């Protein structure tokens, strides 16, 4: 299983890395404290039955998440099979 990143993107899925997600989360928390902006976090865990297909499934799942989210939403791969989406308040209006 390939799990590395350049600080911004996960090398396998090209989603944001956990490091980048935490930086974005800190920004959202700061915005929330300053002006009351709300945000949500959606956590997804991918259960893979066949370990030999794990990379393939991770790539497919990343494409799916990318296709259902907007460009300004932070979609990150946090761990081998764990993903999160950070949704700013303005996405709900």
N, C-alpha and C positions, 0 to 999 in steps of 0.2 A: 504494500500500500504506500503510495506517495503522499506524504503530508509535509509540505514545506511551503514557505511563502517568502516574498521579497519585502515584507513589512506592510504591504498594501493589499496584495492579491495572493490567494492560495494558488499554488502552482498547478494543481490538478484540475480544479473547477473554474478557475479565474474569477471566483467570487471574492469579496473582500475577506481579509484575514481577521482573526480574532483581535489582533493588536489594533488594527484600524477600527474595528467595531467599537472597542472600548474607548478610543479617542472620540468617535462620533457620539457615543453615549454620554461622555463627559460634556460635550458641546450641547447636547439636548438637555441635560440636567441643568447646565448653566442658563440656557434659554428659559427653561421652566422656572428657575429661581428668579430670573430678572423680570419676566413678563407673564408668567403663568401659563406658558405654552405647554400643552399636554402632548404626550407621545405614547405609543404602544410598542411592545416587543412581542413578536410571535416566535415561538421556539418550535422547531421541527426536528424530529429524530427519525432517521431513515433506518428501517430494519431490513437488512439484507440476508436472505436465506442462504445464498450460495456465495461463499467468501471469495471464490475465484472470479466472480462477477462484480466484486465490490467497487473497483475503480470505474467500471462501465456504468454501474448504477449511480455512483456519486456524480459522474459527469452528466448523466441524463437528468438526475434530480436538480442539479444546478441549472441546467437549461430550462427546466420547467419553472423553477423559482424566478429566474431572470425574465421569462416570458410573461409571468403574471404580476410582476411588480413594475413600478415606475422607476425611471432613471435616478430620481433624487431620493429613493428609498435605499437604505443600506442593507444589502443582503450579504450575509457573511457565513463562512464555514468556520465553525468554532472548534470542532473536533472531528475525528474521523467520520462520524455519521451524524453529527449535530450541526444544525443550521439555525440562524436567527434572522429575522427581518425587523428593522427599526423603522417604525412608521411615525413621521412627524404629524403634529396636529392638523396642519393645513391639508393633509391628504383626505381628511374626513369631511371637509366642507364642500 
